[in-house]
Amino acid sequence: MFAALTYLWNRRSQPIHELHSGESVRDATVEAPSRSKSSPRDIPNPVSTKGKEREHRWYEDEHGSERRAARAWNVMRKKRLHRFLVEILEKRTDEEILKGLGKCFAEQFVDLLISGLREGLISSPELERRAMRCLLCFTLDHGILPLSLWTPGVTTERFPRYGGGFADVYRGYLAGCPVAVKRLRLFTCDSQERKDKRERMLMREAVIWRTLNHRNILPLMGVFDEPESSRFLMISPWMENGNIVDLVASLNPRRRVIDSMLHGVASGLAYLHSRGLVHGDIRGANILVDSTLHACLTDFGLSRVADMTQTHSGTGSVRWMAPELHYPSAFGKEEPAKTQATDVFAYALLCVEVYSGQVPFYRLTDGAAILAIIRGERPVRPEDEDRPMSDNVWQRVTSYWEHQPENRPSIQLALTWDELEEPCTSQINASPPSSSSDSPTVHCYPDLAWDLEL
């Protein structure tokens, strides 16, 4: 089985004419599509029977047939690869897989696991959890990192463009395209053991992030080593439009556009929850907007890494935290734990933040805001004459921030808003755009090839 998987992997990008040689490795090979000149698809068009035109028609039909055959062969080969992946996960332990493949091919196997998870080819929830456990075991316990995760050739500006409580964001360039480079802050007061643990957690979150594939989740393009500090930095697409709150304040879009972007946030969050994952830091600053006004969740999982930093006190995100995170003993818990219910609570406050343009409880200090949340107080309904929050949306928001976690509905409920539709740039407020250079511009970026090619 391992030999068959190795054979298929090594030939994943081999030209089709080189595969059409009758080779066989146990039962793993799939017969490559053959082409003969007697094939009906290769017969020249009888309508064209003169000179160069006839020759041109033959050329087009011949090469078109080869392309179709190549695509069919690639699909067959890819399905066979993932079929063997499923068989291995079902029948072998992690140690048996590592021993059977060896460290060299284990790196390629990790890439195959990521590809299967990203593309949804591992459909069973139990098998998906098994694949994730195997992936994290190889990555964290054995130090086998996915080859597709490393992205060399990134250059960054000298100074950061943005800074948060635990990371700085630099504008960088990869193959001439702008990218965002996130650099986690290190503090001299931390012990080496604590730094190593934080780096390990950061790699764990990067590997999980790499397996995600959804329109409303900012993709992780890769990581790369920082020569000066031997740390790796995380790379994602650069979003010129910035975060959702700044965009709404600058462009003043219609209510339908705002609801559509919030719907996108709910869609991305529902995808995370369907994978058994929790975002942990839903707020306006972590929702970026692309060139087509689709909202994308970012900073997935990094809040757990930030919690390990001694000087990080959570300032900046406490206003979006559910009461059970501030006062766990009142809810029968010994320690605060971020859950899908706390994500739903934060999503409700995000909706108010986007509509009002202000952080929740903006008139209060952080400490006073925490006490207000624990007492059951909530922000007032946004009252903007230009884009008032609809009764339907407000009703859903008030259900999301219920005090008891078990009373909060699933985030899937947000996907049923009647007002929502796909965003488009034509729905931006028809008022003439300002000539100020502070207004964000909408750019179209070329797709970057960060997906694993099999």
C-alpha positions in Angstrom: 0.0 0.0 0.0 2.8 2.4 0.9 4.7 1.6 -2.3 1.6 2.3 -4.3 1.1 5.6 -2.6 4.7 6.5 -3.1 4.5 5.6 -6.8 1.4 7.7 -7.4 2.8 10.7 -5.5 6.1 10.6 -7.4 4.2 10.8 -10.7 1.6 13.4 -9.6 3.1 16.0 -12.1 4.6 13.6 -14.7 3.5 14.3 -18.3 0.9 11.9 -19.5 3.0 10.5 -22.4 5.6 9.4 -19.8 2.9 7.6 -17.8 1.6 5.7 -20.9 4.2 3.0 -20.7 2.2 0.1 -19.2 4.0 0.4 -15.8 2.3 -1.2 -12.8 2.9 -1.1 -9.1 0.8 -3.7 -7.4 -2.8 -2.6 -7.9 -2.2 1.1 -7.6 -1.9 2.2 -11.2 -4.7 3.5 -13.3 -4.4 2.8 -17.0 -3.6 6.0 -18.7 -6.0 7.0 -21.5 -4.6 5.9 -24.8 -5.0 7.7 -28.1 -4.9 6.2 -31.5 -5.2 7.9 -34.9 -8.2 5.8 -35.6 -10.1 7.3 -32.7 -13.3 9.1 -33.9 -12.4 12.2 -31.9 -9.1 12.4 -33.8 -10.5 12.2 -37.3 -10.2 15.6 -39.0 -13.3 17.6 -39.8 -14.5 16.4 -43.2 -15.9 19.8 -44.1 -12.4 21.2 -44.3 -10.4 19.3 -46.9 -8.0 21.8 -48.3 -4.3 22.5 -47.6 -3.4 24.4 -44.4 -7.0 24.6 -43.2 -7.2 20.8 -43.1 -3.9 20.6 -41.3 -4.9 23.2 -38.8 -8.1 21.3 -38.0 -6.2 18.1 -37.4 -3.8 19.9 -35.1 -6.6 21.5 -33.0 -8.5 18.2 -32.7 -5.4 16.2 -31.9 -4.2 18.5 -29.1 -7.7 19.1 -27.8 -8.1 15.4 -27.3 -4.8 15.1 -25.5 -5.8 17.9 -23.1 -9.1 16.2 -22.4 -7.3 12.9 -21.8 -4.7 14.6 -19.6 -7.4 16.2 -17.5 -9.3 12.9 -17.1 -6.1 11.1 -16.2 -5.3 13.7 -13.6 -8.7 13.4 -12.0 -8.4 9.6 -11.9 -4.9 9.8 -10.4 -6.1 12.3 -7.8 -9.0 10.1 -6.8 -6.8 7.1 -6.5 -4.3 9.0 -4.3 -7.0 10.0 -1.9 -8.5 6.5 -1.9 -5.2 5.1 -0.7 -5.0 8.0 1.8 -8.4 6.9 3.3 -7.3 3.3 3.4 -4.1 4.1 5.2 -5.9 6.3 7.8 -8.5 3.6 8.5 -6.0 0.6 8.8 -2.8 2.0 10.1 -1.7 3.9 13.3 0.4 7.1 13.1 3.5 5.2 14.0 2.9 2.5 11.4 2.4 5.2 8.8 5.6 7.0 9.7 7.6 3.7 9.7 6.1 2.6 6.4 6.7 5.8 4.6 10.0 7.0 6.1 10.6 10.7 7.0 11.2 11.7 3.3 7.8 10.5 2.0 6.1 11.4 5.3 6.6 15.1 4.4 4.7 14.4 1.1 2.1 12.4 3.0 1.5 15.5 5.2 0.9 17.6 2.1 -1.5 15.0 0.9 -3.4 15.1 4.2 -3.7 18.9 3.9 -4.9 18.6 0.3 -7.6 16.1 1.3 -8.8 18.2 4.1 -8.8 21.4 2.1 -10.8 20.0 -0.8 -13.3 18.1 1.3 -12.3 14.7 -0.1 -12.3 13.2 3.4 -16.0 13.4 3.9 -16.6 11.3 7.0 -16.4 13.4 10.2 -14.7 10.6 12.1 -12.1 10.1 9.4 -11.6 13.9 9.2 -10.8 14.0 12.9 -8.5 11.0 12.4 -6.7 12.8 9.5 -6.3 16.0 11.6 -4.9 14.0 14.6 -2.4 12.3 12.2 -1.5 15.6 10.7 -0.8 17.3 14.1 1.1 14.2 15.3 3.5 14.3 12.3 3.9 18.1 12.6 4.3 18.6 16.3 5.5 15.3 17.7 7.9 14.3 14.9 8.7 17.7 13.5 7.6 16.8 10.0 6.4 20.0 8.4 4.3 20.2 5.2 6.5 21.2 2.3 3.7 23.3 0.8 3.6 25.5 3.9 7.0 27.0 3.4 7.0 30.0 1.1 10.4 31.5 0.3 11.1 34.7 -1.6 9.0 37.1 0.5 10.3 40.6 1.1 8.8 42.9 3.7 8.9 46.6 4.4 11.0 47.8 7.3 8.2 49.1 9.5 4.8 47.5 10.3 1.6 48.9 8.8 -0.6 47.7 11.7 0.0 46.5 15.2 -2.2 44.5 17.6 -1.9 43.2 21.1 0.4 40.3 20.2 1.5 40.7 16.5 2.6 43.3 14.0 1.5 43.2 10.3 4.0 44.2 7.6 3.3 44.7 4.0 5.4 42.4 1.9 5.7 41.2 -1.6 5.7 37.7 -3.1 6.3 37.3 -6.8 5.5 41.0 -7.2 2.1 40.7 -5.5 1.4 42.5 -2.2 1.0 40.2 0.8 0.4 40.6 4.6 3.2 39.3 6.8 2.2 38.7 10.4 5.1 38.7 13.0 4.3 37.5 16.5 5.8 39.7 19.2 8.4 38.1 21.6 9.1 39.5 25.0 12.5 39.3 26.7 10.9 38.4 30.0 9.6 35.1 28.6 11.6 31.9 29.3 13.0 29.9 26.5 10.6 27.1 27.4 7.7 29.4 27.1 8.9 30.8 23.8 9.3 27.3 22.4 5.8 26.3 23.5 4.4 29.4 21.9 6.2 28.7 18.6 4.9 25.2 18.7 1.3 26.4 19.2 1.7 28.9 16.4 2.8 26.1 14.1 -0.1 24.1 15.1 -2.5 26.9 14.3 -0.8 27.5 11.0 -1.2 23.9 10.0 -4.9 23.9 10.9 -5.4 27.2 9.1 -3.7 25.7 6.0 -6.4 23.0 5.9 -9.2 25.5 5.7 -10.8 26.4 2.4 -13.7 28.8 2.4 -14.6 31.9 0.5 -15.1 33.9 3.8 -11.9 32.8 5.5 -8.7 34.6 4.6 -6.3 31.9 3.2 -3.0 31.2 4.7 -0.5 31.3 1.8 2.4 30.0 3.8 5.1 30.7 6.4 8.7 31.6 6.1 11.7 31.8 8.4 13.0 35.2 9.6 16.8 35.0 9.4 17.4 37.5 12.2 15.4 35.6 14.9 15.0 32.1 13.4 11.2 32.5 13.7 8.6 31.8 11.0 6.2 34.5 9.9 2.7 33.9 8.5 1.7 35.1 5.0 -1.8 35.9 3.8 -3.2 38.0 0.9 -3.0 41.8 1.4 -6.4 43.4 1.7 -6.2 47.0 0.6 -9.8 47.7 1.7 -8.8 47.0 5.3 -11.3 45.8 8.0 -15.0 45.9 7.8 -15.6 48.7 10.2 -13.2 51.1 8.5 -14.6 50.2 5.1 -18.2 51.0 6.2 -17.1 54.3 7.8 -15.3 55.3 4.6 -17.6 54.2 1.9 -21.0 54.5 3.7 -22.6 51.5 1.8 -26.3 50.7 1.9 -27.8 48.5 4.5 -28.1 45.6 2.1 -24.3 45.6 1.5 -23.6 45.6 5.2 -26.0 42.7 5.8 -24.4 40.8 3.0 -20.9 41.2 4.5 -22.2 40.2 7.9 -23.8 37.2 6.2 -20.3 36.3 4.8 -18.9 36.5 8.3 -21.6 34.1 9.6 -20.9 31.8 6.6 -17.2 31.6 7.4 -17.9 31.1 11.1 -20.4 28.3 10.3 -17.7 26.6 8.2 -15.3 26.7 11.1 -17.9 25.4 13.5 -18.7 22.5 11.1 -15.1 21.5 11.3 -15.2 21.5 15.1 -13.1 24.7 15.3 -13.5 27.9 17.2 -12.3 31.3 16.0 -11.9 32.8 19.5 -11.5 36.5 18.5 -14.4 37.7 16.4 -14.4 41.5 16.2 -14.2 44.2 13.5 -10.4 44.4 13.3 -10.3 40.7 12.4 -12.8 40.9 9.6 -11.1 42.0 6.3 -12.8 42.9 3.1 -11.6 41.8 -0.3 -12.0 43.6 -3.7 -15.5 42.2 -4.3 -16.8 43.3 -0.8 -16.7 39.8 0.6 -15.8 39.7 4.3 -13.0 37.3 5.3 -12.2 36.1 8.8 -8.6 36.4 9.8 -6.4 35.7 12.8 -7.9 32.3 13.1 -6.7 30.6 16.3 -4.0 33.2 17.1 -5.8 34.4 20.2 -4.9 31.1 21.9 -1.2 31.8 21.1 -1.6 35.3 22.4 -2.9 34.1 25.7 0.5 32.5 26.4 2.2 35.9 26.3 2.7 37.1 29.9 2.2 40.8 29.0 -0.9 40.1 27.0 -3.9 41.0 29.2 -6.6 40.6 26.6 -7.0 44.4 26.2 -8.8 45.2 23.0 -11.0 42.1 22.8 -12.7 42.0 26.3 -15.6 44.0 25.0 -16.6 41.1 22.6 -16.1 38.4 25.2 -19.1 36.4 26.5 -19.9 36.6 30.3 -18.7 33.0 30.9 -15.2 34.0 29.8 -15.1 36.9 32.2 -16.7 35.1 35.2 -16.5 31.3 34.6 -17.3 30.3 38.1 -20.8 31.8 37.8 -21.4 29.3 35.0 -20.1 26.3 36.8 -16.6 26.4 35.1 -13.2 26.4 36.7 -11.4 28.0 33.8 -12.6 30.2 30.9 -12.9 28.3 27.7 -13.6 29.7 24.2 -16.4 27.8 22.5 -18.7 28.0 19.6 -21.2 29.8 21.9 -18.7 32.5 22.8 -18.1 32.9 19.0 -21.8 33.5 18.5 -21.9 36.1 21.4 -19.0 37.9 19.8 -20.7 37.9 16.4 -23.7 39.7 17.9 -21.5 42.5 19.2 -19.7 42.6 15.8 -23.0 43.3 14.1 -23.6 46.3 16.5 -20.0 47.4 16.0 -20.3 47.5 12.2 -23.7 49.3 12.1 -22.7 51.9 14.8 -19.1 52.4 13.8 -18.1 52.2 17.5 -16.7 49.4 19.6 -19.2 47.8 22.1 -19.7 49.9 25.2 -17.6 52.7 23.7 -18.5 55.1 26.5 -17.1 52.7 29.2 -13.6 51.7 30.1 -12.5 48.1 29.6 -13.1 47.3 33.3 -16.5 48.9 33.3 -17.4 47.1 30.1 -16.5 43.7 31.6 -18.8 44.4 34.6 -21.6 45.5 32.3 -21.4 42.2 30.4 -21.4 40.1 33.6 -24.5 42.0 34.8 -26.3 41.2 31.6 -26.2 44.7 30.1 -25.9 44.9 26.3 -25.3 47.7 23.8 -28.2 49.8 22.6 -29.6 49.3 19.1 -27.7 51.4 16.4 -29.8 54.3 15.3 -28.3 55.6 12.1 -30.8 57.4 9.8 -28.8 56.5 6.7 -28.6 52.8 7.3 -30.8 51.7 10.3 -30.5 48.1 11.4 -33.6 46.2 10.4 -36.0 44.7 12.9 -35.2 41.2 11.7 -31.4 41.6 12.1 -31.8 43.3 15.6 -34.1 40.4 16.7 -31.4 37.9 15.7 -28.7 39.9 17.3 -30.5 39.9 20.7 -30.9 36.2 20.5 -27.1 35.7 19.9 -26.0 37.5 23.0 -28.2 35.6 25.5 -26.6 35.5 28.9 -26.7 31.7 29.2 -24.5 29.9 26.5 -27.0 27.1 26.0 -29.7 29.6 25.0 -27.8 31.0 22.1 -28.7 29.6 18.7 -26.3 28.1 16.2 -24.5 30.6 13.9 -26.3 28.7 11.1 -29.4 30.8 12.0 -27.7 33.9 10.7 -27.5 32.4 7.2 -31.4 32.6 6.9 -31.7 36.4 7.0 -34.3 37.4 4.4 -32.5 40.7 3.7 -29.2 39.1 2.6 -27.9 38.7 -0.9 -24.5 38.4 -2.6 -22.5 41.7 -2.4 -21.6 43.7 -5.4 -19.8 46.9 -5.8 -22.7 48.5 -7.6 -24.6 48.5 -4.3 -22.3 51.1 -2.8 -24.0 54.3 -1.9 -24.5 56.3 -5.1 -23.0 59.5 -3.7 -19.9 60.7 -5.5 -16.7 59.2 -4.1 -14.5 61.4 -2.2 -11.2 62.5 -3.7 -9.4 62.1 -0.4 -6.5 59.7 -0.4 -7.7 58.3 2.9 -10.5 56.5 1.3 -9.7 52.8 0.6 -9.5 51.8 -3.0 -10.9 48.6 -4.4 -8.2 46.5 -6.1 -8.4 43.2 -8.0 -5.6 40.8 -7.2 -4.4 37.8 -9.2 -5.0 34.4 -7.7 -1.9 33.2 -6.0 -1.1 29.5 -6.3 -1.0 28.4 -2.7 -3.0 25.3 -3.3 -1.3 21.9 -3.4 -1.1 20.6 -6.9 -1.4 16.9 -7.2 
